[in-house]
Amino acid sequence: MFQNRAEALALALPAAVFAALVFLLPVIVLLSEGFRIDGGWTLGAYTDFFSESLNRTVFLRTFRLGLEVTAVSTVIGYAAAFAIVNLPPKGKGRMIGLITLPLMISPVARTYAWIVILGRTGIVNQAIQGLGLSNGPLRLLFTETAVFIGLLQLFLPLMILSLISALENMPKDAIPAARVLGANWFQVFWKVILPLTREGLVVGGTLVFTGSLTAYITPAVLGGSKVLMLETLLYQQVSVANNFVSASVIAFMLIVMSFAANILLKRLATARNKR
């Protein structure tokens, strides 16, 4: 299409400069605030951040919930994706449509729906009291469980769609061949399905883990001030405490954890494939 490499680079240069100025430069400026104190470069902001027990608790909670949501969505995602892929074309299209439908609804509306479900007079508490399992309503909102359920419902479709795409690209005779050779279903999954769908798992795992780390609406609504996450803590540092240095530290940690998750998943998938 282009006569030489220089011509192609010249045409791409304006877009690259625009992206750098609009997207990259603000991020660099924001992140640099966490390393600059009184005009000097230091890691003092990070040591001060982790010296407070509340910040350590919030960091570990965010990381743990991200891992839990990713792990559970992987298990459910593989089961759902495998079942959907084996449906007839008409049924497969309907199921994919149902999975995609929640993505078209605002996360705010989807999160507030859980207030109706998990509230003191919600469906879950009414069912528990109706079955005689409790004499009064349980406190289900503003707990880690509520945040976990909200995040799982929010990002599970992304994992399922990623795994559906990976399973559809897998050779159709791979599973029957493994079964003929005597492999049980666990061996089929561990030695055949998992290596052949590693790319879908990497994409889905990165989307779910990163989304769980950076989600704000769901932890703020379902967790409130009792279950702080890094995103809600970042909001408090900016809007309430006006502490942009601490906010920069949190933003840097979120970016690092997101990139680290993607790199780790790729390395695990590559190592598994080599074995």
C-alpha positions, -999 to +999 in steps of 0.1 A: +000+000+000+029+024+008+059+028-013+083+029+016+083+027+054+090+064+059+057+073+041+037+050+064+054+064+095+047+100+083+010+092+079+008+076+113+027+104+131-002+129+135-023+102+151+005+091+173+012+126+185-025+132+192-027+100+212+004+109+232-008+144+240-044+134+248-039+101+265-003+093+274+008+127+287-020+132+313-013+097+326+024+104+330+017+137+347-007+121+371+016+092+380+046+115+385+027+132+413+033+101+435+071+104+431+075+141+435+074+157+470+086+192+476+102+193+442+123+162+447+119+126+435+112+101+463+092+069+472+080+085+504+044+087+492+043+050+488+059+042+521+035+066+538+005+050+520+014+015+531+023+026+566-014+031+573-033-001+582-065+011+565-046+015+532-030-019+535-064-035+542-080-018+512-052-028+489-053-065+500-091-065+498-091-051+463-065-076+452-082-106+468-117-097+455-101-093+420-086-128+422-118-143+436-140-128+409-116-139+382-113-174+395-150-180+399-158-164+365-132-187+349-149-218+364-184-206+355-172-192+321-157-225+309-189-245+319-212-220+303-191-215+272-187-252+266-224-258+269-232-229+246-207-240+219-223-274+218-258-260+212-275-260+178-268-227+158-302-213+166-299-219+203-263-207+204-273-174+189-301-169+214-278-177+244-251-154+231-277-127+228-288-133+264-252-130+276-246-099+256-278-082+267-265-072+302-236-054+286-261-031+269-275-021+303-259+007+324-237-007+352-254+018+375-288+002+368-274-033+371-258-024+404-288-007+419-309-038+411-288-057+437-300-033+463-336-044+456-325-081+457-301-080+487-319-053+508-336-060+542-369-064+524-354-079+492-361-112+475-332-130+492-341-119+528-378-127+522-368-162+509-345-168+539-372-158+564-399-177+545-378-209+548-374-203+585-336-199+583-337-166+601-360-148+624-352-114+610-336-098+579-299-104+574-274-076+566-264-086+531-257-051+517-224-033+525-205-065+528-177-081+508-201-107+496-224-081+481-194-065+463-182-099+451-217-108+437-220-074+420-186-076+404-191-112+393-224-103+376-209-073+360-179-090+344-188-126+339-203-120+304-168-108+293-152-141+304-179-162+288-178-144+254-139-147+254-141-184+261-168-190+235-147-174+209-117-195+219-137-228+220-152-221+186-116-218+172-106-251+187-103-281+164-136-300+164-119-334+166-096-326+195-120-337+223-133-368+206-097-379+198-087-374+234-117-394+246-109-423+222-074-424+235-088-430+270-086-396+286-112-388+312-130-354+312-106-339+337-076-349+315-095-336+284-099-302+300-064-300+315-044-313+286-066-304+256-092-277+262-071-254+285-040-253+263-061-247+231-082-219+247-053-201+265-057-170+244-094-166+253-085-172+290-058-145+289-082-120+273-111-129+296-090-131+328-074-097+320-107-080+314-123-095+345-094-089+369-087-053+356-124-045+356-128-058+392-098-037+403-109-004+386-147-007+391-161+022+411-199+022+410-204-014+422-181-012+453-194+023+461-230+012+460-229-023+474-199-018+497-203+018+508-178+031+534-177-002+552-161-021+523-136+003+507-119-006+475-090+012+459-112+030+435-135+043+462-105+052+483-091+071+453-124+090+450-123+099+487-087+111+485-095+134+456-130+147+464-128+147+502-092+149+514-080+167+483-049+145+485-037+142+449-004+126+459-022+096+476-046+094+446-016+092+422-002+064+443-034+045+441-037+051+403-001+038+398-009+007+418-040+000+397-021+004+365+007-018+377-016-046+389-035-045+356-004-049+335+011-075+359-021-096+356-020-096+318+017-105+318+013-132+344-016-148+325+003-147+293+034-163+309+013-190+326-004-198+293+029-199+274+045-221+300+015-245+300+016-247+262+053-255+262+047-284+287 
